[in-house]
Amino acid sequence: MSSFERIPGLVSLIVTCFNKEEYIKECLDSLKRQTYPHIEIIIVDDASTDASYQQIDSWIQKFGPDLIHPPQVIRMPHNVGFAGAVTVGLFTGKGEFIAFQDADDVSHPDRIKKQVDYLQVHSEYGLVGCNYMTLGGGSDSNSDWLRYGEDIISCYQQGGHCICLSSALIRGACFDQLGGLSRAVEGSEDSDFVRKMIDHQIKLDNISDTLYYVRECPLRRSKHYLSKSIERICFVILAHQNEQVLKNQVDNIRKYNPQSKVVLYNGGKDPEFGKGIDIDICPYSRPVQVPNLGRVFYDVMRWLEESDIDYEFLINVDSDIMFVNPGFETFLLECMKDYHFMGLWMRKIEVECNDPWWWPAYTLWYEGWEKWNPFFQTNDYIIGTLNAMQVYRREIIQKMLNRIDIEKLEELVAKTEVYAIEEMLYGTLAARNGGKWRRYPTYFQEYIRLGDPLTLNEIKKAKEDPSVFFVHPIARHIEDLARKWITINP
């Protein structure tokens, strides 16, 4: 919540600049010509190495006294990047509304007036963008990526991006509620911020008037990220039967996580299983049985590295997990900012802990510690977690793979009698390699349990809570009422 009262009617217009000495004056001139009078211009110079700051200072000395609200310039001591510079501006602004503009772009004189008018008339909306053209004449060939009205939400749900944030005006209250842009998604800070607004049920729109002029397509920043991030999150499903249920789960994952990759580990004896679905199958798949699934994650990890498949997070998905709400991708990026791995109920367990809550650790201490300790090399602890939804950054996976004694791991996994070694193996290896870990927030546990499948009423209740992204377990039957309800509901 904001610690100060925003000034009614005032627009805080944020211009971020890095080495734009050739264009910054034209940009600022277009803001001086705005027909809406109540604008405070906030310029964040992101440690430019050219003459940008000198050009800005000269413009302020010349035109600043003529403006109703004195412009402000913030000179960063070092380059913090697009997200950092915008967020500094966001914290500086005092206006009821906040607008954005890139330092090499130009705004139509009526841009801010028309956008303020829109938000004042449509009080239920939190953001309004506008159409744009390229400077020099002619419509940008990529301008058809913009969407309007209800099409905006469906575009983002499908992994698209359809609002030019540089052309947008938002309510200051939206920033007070959500915070600034995330540096964890470099290259897609703008689309990530829009997705965060959608996740919080903030209504958005574009107006069709051409009120913004660019020197390059404003989709460029996110376009690079989106093309790269299509495999940013890689989900691993272990399954061996009922291809119809598998396809249902894959469709569910892609629906709610459109920028993800899904990999099947075929844990059964039928080599054709899964080939009728549009999904990658780990070539190292082999028959495995509960309670020893220890090798599954390792086989997928090494195949992804050998194939040089690009991803940032690897997540194990039990075949009875389904998603019920959008937003997990954004949640993951925010939650994992300073961490290498995460799990449900993840905790550090000391040697010979007699804690009856968790049978796998008990079996490790009393049936397998002498064999596993030389491999783990932790001496007095393990990291334990539920197998489902444990997530690891690629950088920690690479460290783990570089230090794993493969022959010893193969031998241990083949012969171990430890129950569910997969719930201790990877977290412990990640910690041994310097990984920093955390648990999922406790509110995730309400709809995660072992045992009987969740009922339809429980699923409906989970769906009503936007902070619940996935649920477990869902019966592995295509006619299960809960599964069918999840499938048909948006």
LINNORNOR-V698295 format. One record per run of one state. SS is the DSSP state (alpha for helix, beta for strand, coil for the rest). FROM is the first residue (numbers start at 0). LEN is the number of residues. If there is no record, write none. Layout:
ss: {SS:SS}
from: {FROM:FROM}
len: {LEN:LEN}
This chain:
ss: {coil:beta:coil:alpha:coil:beta:coil:alpha:coil:beta:coil:alpha:coil:beta:coil:beta:coil:alpha:coil:beta:coil:alpha:coil:alpha:coil:alpha:coil:beta:alpha:coil:alpha:coil:alpha:coil:beta:coil:alpha:coil:beta:coil:alpha:coil:beta:coil:beta:coil:beta:coil:beta:coil:alpha:coil:beta:coil:beta:coil:alpha:coil:beta:coil:beta:coil:alpha:coil:beta:coil:beta:alpha:coil:alpha:coil:alpha:coil:beta:coil:alpha:beta:coil:alpha:coil:beta:coil:alpha:coil}
from: {0:6:17:23:32:38:45:51:66:71:75:80:92:94:102:105:107:110:121:124:134:142:145:150:157:164:167:168:171:178:182:185:188:199:202:214:219:229:232:239:242:256:259:266:279:281:288:289:291:292:293:306:312:317:320:323:327:335:340:343:346:350:358:376:380:384:390:393:403:405:415:421:432:436:439:441:447:448:455:463:469:472:480:488}
len: {6:11:6:9:6:7:6:15:5:4:5:12:2:8:3:2:3:11:3:10:8:3:5:7:7:3:1:3:7:4:3:3:11:3:12:5:10:3:7:3:14:3:7:13:2:7:1:2:1:1:13:6:5:3:3:4:8:5:3:3:4:8:18:4:4:6:3:10:2:10:6:11:4:3:2:6:1:7:8:6:3:8:8:2}
